[in-house]
Amino acid sequence: MAEAYCVKCKAKKEMQDVKEVTSKNGRPMLKGTCPTCGGKLNLFIKKS
């Protein structure tokens, strides 16, 4: 799975409930939640 930095926990965490979406400016990204605190995690990915 994907790892992203959680601002609330101040550490890299495995993302839960991952969805692949496109940002407003057209960049692909993954959105998910932190397993510890439930905060939102975002991770930009390469176009494939």
C-alpha angles and dihedrals in degrees: 000000000000125000122212135173115261112213094201096049093035091222142091112268138182109257120239126204091019118196127181110226139160121245124229092266093050101260116139115238143167121237124196146135134265113251092215106045103010094238123149118266126197128190126181114219136193121269111255 
